């Protein structure tokens, strides 16, 4: 009731617009705010990691050796067996890191779900995927042993 012309339209008796508004102008829920913050933090972390990797690569590429001796950054494995073991260890480390990330994101989603069944289900799925990653990392030595016995 904008009789006097002083109160903006949609506001009655000094009520805050976010409390009276419905639809697209409503204030975001806590879960939406937290999810937006988490997404921004993940994007920022990805940018920071990318910058760190690129900076490290540039530093390695442009570094001059401290002596006249040849600098060896990585040595070739002595045998195929050593190559497979090194590859397996690298993959296990990668799986564990990604599984930890999935479980962490799932836990944060579960805390920020605010009772939303869809978000709770996404959080549970993320945690479940993290546990599958841990299981694959734990089974990797057995999988490699089985493949070795098949190959010979």
N, C-alpha and C positions, 0 to 999 in steps of 0.2 A: 504494500500500500504506500505508494509514493505520492502522498498528498502534498507534502510541503516542497518536494523537489530537492530536499537536502540529502536524503539517504539514497545511496546507489541502489539500483534495481536489484532485487533478489536478496537484499539484506533487511531483516526486520529487527527492530529493537536492539541494534548493536551486536547481533550475532556474527560470529566469524564466518566468512564465506566458505572456508573449507569444511566447516561443520554442518553447514546447511546445504551445500552443493551435492548434487548426485550426478552420476555419469562421468564424462571425460574430464570434468573439472574437479573431481573429488581428489583429496590428498592421497598419495600412495600409501599402501599399507607398509608395516614394518618389514614384512618379508620381501616386498618389492624393493624397498630401499636398501635392505641388506644384500639382496641379489644383485642390484645395480652396482653397489659398492664392491662386491666380490668380483663381478665381471670386470670392473675397472682395474681392480688390483691385479687380476690375472693378466690383463692386457699390459699393464705397466711392468709386471714381472717378465713377461715375454719380451718386451722391448729391452729391458735391462739385461736379460740373458743374451739376447742377440747382440747388443752393443759390446758386452763383455767378450763374447766369442770372437767377434770381428776384431776387436782391439787386440785380443790375445794372438789371433792369427797374424795380424799385421806386425805385432811385436816379434813374433817368432820368425816371420819372413824377412824382416829387415834387420834382425840382430846380427851383429858381426861376431864371429868366434873370438873368444878371449885369447886363444893361442893359435899357432899355425897348424895344430892337429885338426884332422877332419872331425866335424861335429856329426854325430849320429843321433837322430831323434828317435828312431825306432829301428830295432834290429829284426831281420827276418827270422821267423821261427826255425829251429833246427830241423824239425821234421813235420810231417803232416799231422802227426799225433799232437804235437805242441800247438800247431795252428788251430786244430779243432778245440783243444782245451782253452786256448785264449779266446776264441770266438764264443764258446759256451759261457765262459766267465763274463764276457762283455754283455752278452744277451741277458744273462741272469741279473746282472746289475741294472740294466735298462728296464727289465720287467719289474724288478723290485721298486725302482724309482717311480715308474708309471703307476704301479699298483698303490703305492703310498699316496701319490697325488690323487688318485681316484677315491680312495677311502677318506682322505682329508676333505675333498670337495663334497663327497657324500655326507660326511658328518656335519659340515657347515650348512649344507642344504637342509638336512634334517632339523638342525637347530633353528634355521630361518623359515621353516615351512609354515609356521603359524597355523597349523591345523589343516592346511590345504591338502586334500588327499592326492591330487596330481603331483604336487611337489614332494610329498612324502614318498610316493612311489618312485619318482625319479631319483631321490636320495638313496632309497633302498637298492635300486638298480645299480647306481654308481658304486655303492659299497660292495654289492655282490660281484660286480666286474673287477673291483680291486682284489677281492678274495680269490677270484679265478686267476688273476695275474700272479698272486703269491703262490697259488697251487702250481701253476706252470713253471714258475721259477724254482720251486722245490723239486719238481719232477724233471727239470731240464737234464741233470746228469743221467737219469735213467733213460730218457728219450735219446740222448746222444749215444749211450751204450747200446741201445737197441738198434739205432741206425748203423753204428760201427759193425755190429754183428751181421747186419744185412749186407753191408757193402763188402766186408771181408777184412 
